[in-house]
């Protein structure tokens, strides 16, 4: 067994693909429209689905936003340098919601950014956890 993907509902597929590919450097792996079901799926990630866990972005026709609720936490991505990753996100027009630095009660260097739909993405600096 292995984990295949995490699904996120998005309010604007083009905006979300642009964020994950241009701001976070993922690749659009595949995309398919299902007009009979009134939804579109796009899969993005850092490598082929056969070898990597990816994100499934789901756009339901006519739904522009979702209630985030309180159960969902975040996606985590390992980065070489969390400080530089935050700077790159800001330079690309992204939103940093927690600057890079050691986590509370520990030494792991983390940061949080937010995607266009409000989902949190955690950067975890390699070698600090």
C-alpha positions as CSV (number, residue, x, y, z in Angstrom):
1,X,0.0,0.0,0.0
2,X,1.0,3.6,-0.5
3,X,-0.6,7.0,-0.2
4,X,-1.7,8.3,-3.7
5,X,-3.0,11.8,-3.3
6,X,-4.7,14.4,-1.1
7,X,-7.8,16.1,-2.6
8,X,-8.5,19.8,-2.2
9,X,-11.7,21.5,-3.5
10,X,-10.8,24.7,-5.2
11,X,-12.9,27.7,-6.3
12,X,-11.0,28.5,-9.5
13,X,-9.0,25.8,-11.2
14,X,-6.8,28.0,-13.3
15,X,-5.8,30.2,-10.3
16,X,-5.0,27.1,-8.2
17,X,-2.9,25.4,-11.0
18,X,-1.0,28.6,-11.4
19,X,-0.3,28.8,-7.7
20,X,0.9,25.2,-7.3
21,X,2.9,25.3,-10.5
22,X,4.4,28.8,-10.6
23,X,4.6,29.6,-6.8
24,X,5.4,26.1,-5.4
25,X,7.1,24.7,-8.5
26,X,4.9,21.6,-8.9
27,X,4.1,20.2,-12.3
28,X,0.6,19.8,-13.8
29,X,0.6,16.0,-14.2
30,X,-2.9,15.6,-15.7
31,X,-6.3,17.3,-16.0
32,X,-9.7,16.1,-17.1
33,X,-13.1,17.8,-17.3
34,X,-16.2,15.7,-16.4
35,X,-19.1,17.8,-17.8
36,X,-21.7,15.2,-17.0
37,X,-20.6,15.3,-13.3
38,X,-20.1,19.0,-13.4
39,X,-16.5,18.9,-12.1
40,X,-12.9,19.1,-13.2
41,X,-9.9,17.3,-11.7
42,X,-6.3,18.3,-12.0
43,X,-3.3,16.5,-10.4
44,X,-0.2,18.4,-9.5
45,X,3.0,17.3,-7.8
46,X,6.8,17.2,-7.8
47,X,7.1,13.9,-9.6
48,X,5.2,11.2,-11.4
49,X,2.1,9.7,-9.7
50,X,3.7,6.3,-10.0
51,X,6.4,7.4,-7.5
52,X,5.1,10.4,-5.6
53,X,2.1,11.4,-3.5
54,X,0.4,14.3,-5.4
55,X,-2.5,16.8,-4.9
56,X,-5.8,16.3,-6.6
57,X,-7.4,19.7,-7.2
58,X,-11.2,19.4,-7.7
59,X,-13.3,22.2,-9.1
60,X,-17.1,21.8,-8.9
61,X,-18.8,23.9,-11.5
62,X,-20.2,27.1,-10.0
63,X,-18.7,26.7,-6.5
64,X,-16.2,29.5,-5.8
65,X,-15.5,28.9,-2.2
66,X,-15.8,26.4,0.7
67,X,-16.1,26.6,4.4
68,X,-12.7,25.4,5.7
69,X,-14.0,23.9,8.9
70,X,-11.7,23.1,11.8
71,X,-10.6,19.5,11.2
72,X,-8.3,20.0,8.2
73,X,-4.7,21.1,9.0
74,X,-2.2,21.6,6.2
75,X,0.0,20.2,3.5
76,X,3.7,19.9,4.4
77,X,6.5,20.3,1.9
78,X,10.2,19.8,2.7
79,X,12.4,22.8,1.5
80,X,16.1,23.3,1.5
81,X,15.8,26.8,3.2
82,X,12.5,27.9,4.7
83,X,13.6,31.5,4.9
84,X,14.4,31.6,1.1
85,X,11.2,29.7,0.3
86,X,9.1,32.3,2.1
87,X,10.9,35.1,0.2
88,X,10.3,33.3,-3.1
89,X,6.6,32.9,-2.3
90,X,6.3,36.6,-1.4
91,X,8.1,37.6,-4.6
92,X,5.7,35.5,-6.6
93,X,2.7,37.2,-5.1
94,X,1.9,34.5,-2.5
95,X,0.9,35.0,1.1
96,X,3.2,34.0,4.0
97,X,1.1,33.6,7.2
98,X,3.9,32.4,9.5
99,X,7.5,33.5,8.9
100,X,10.2,30.9,8.9
101,X,11.7,30.1,12.2
102,X,12.0,27.4,14.8
103,X,8.8,25.8,15.9
104,X,7.5,26.4,19.4
105,X,9.1,24.0,21.9
106,X,11.5,22.6,19.3
107,X,14.3,23.2,16.7
108,X,12.5,22.3,13.5
109,X,12.5,25.3,11.2
110,X,9.0,25.8,9.7
111,X,6.9,28.4,8.0
112,X,3.3,28.6,6.7
113,X,1.9,30.0,3.5
114,X,-1.6,30.1,2.2
115,X,-2.9,29.1,-1.2
116,X,-5.5,31.1,-3.1
117,X,-8.4,29.1,-1.5
118,X,-7.0,29.6,2.1
119,X,-5.4,26.1,2.5
120,X,-2.3,26.2,4.6
121,X,1.0,24.8,3.3
122,X,3.8,24.2,5.8
123,X,7.4,24.5,4.7
124,X,9.7,22.3,6.8
125,X,13.4,23.0,6.4
126,X,15.4,19.9,5.5
127,X,17.8,18.7,8.2
128,X,16.1,20.4,11.1
129,X,13.5,17.7,12.0
